[in-house]
């Protein structure tokens, strides 16, 4: 009797328990205990953060002083000459990758103040392109594809660099896009076959990108017969110049 819910004894026990916990919850002593625990938790976190910062500083100062690295390379990628700068700083968790098809980074070294100023000015730069879509029509198969290439273009968009847009640079963008999908065999099989390079002799392409500046939405038309340059202004806006090729 009283074990099954609905009996008077069970209801009385549940009611008393509910009132007890309500009184405990609202009791000043309980509030003091909770406040004290929150106080201890706050300073414990502050202490942990302080100790972690000091330990990290001591580690990179006395045990690992090679936390900073600069790798430079100039090589042909898919028929396009690309110069690449990779900077990493494990101490500050700062990393940057810059690419160019119009300049080289060979003269840069970590011991050069100009290099350090250059890197520090680009580490926290914002990508001025919100979206960039490459629209391709394969004239052999009579199919159209759309590739999102804003992340591929991002390393090229930094102050002082100019992108030279040519048909060969388009091939670089296409190959780089599919390299990012190398584990997606289904999509690779259903789209342009990269192993058949001869197919690239007959395709049309345009690039549409969106920025936050006054330009808004811009389209570079038939890019296989158009030469164009793209660079950043001092206000981090994109400056596009299109030159129609002569027949």
DADA-V628769 format. One record per pair of residues at least 6 apart in sequence whose ideal C-beta (glycine too) atoms are under 6 Angstrom apart, sorted by the first residue. I is the first residue (numbers start at 1). J is the second residue. Records with the same first field share a line. If there is no record, write none. Layout:
I->J / J
This chain:
2->9 / 10
24->30
60->67 / 91
67->90 / 91
68->89
69->88
70->87 / 110
71->86
72->85 / 105
73->84
74->83 / 104
77->172
78->171 / 172 / 175
79->168
80->101 / 168 / 169 / 172
82->99 / 101
83->100 / 104 / 105
84->99
85->98 / 105
86->97
87->96 / 119
88->95
94->123
96->122 / 123
97->155
98->155 / 158
99->155 / 156
100->161
101->164
102->162 / 164
108->115
109->115
122->158
127->154
128->211 / 236 / 238
129->150 / 209 / 211
130->210
131->150 / 210
132->149 / 150 / 153 / 209
133->146 / 148 / 208
134->147 / 149 / 207
135->146 / 206
136->145 / 203 / 205
137->144 / 204
138->192 / 203
139->202 / 203
140->199 / 202
145->191
147->177
149->173 / 177
152->173 / 176
156->163
157->232
159->232
162->229 / 231
163->230
165->228
167->224
170->205 / 223
178->194
181->187
204->224
205->223 / 224
206->221 / 223
207->220
208->219
209->218
210->217
211->238
213->237
220->228
225->245
227->243 / 245
228->242
229->241
230->240
231->239
233->239
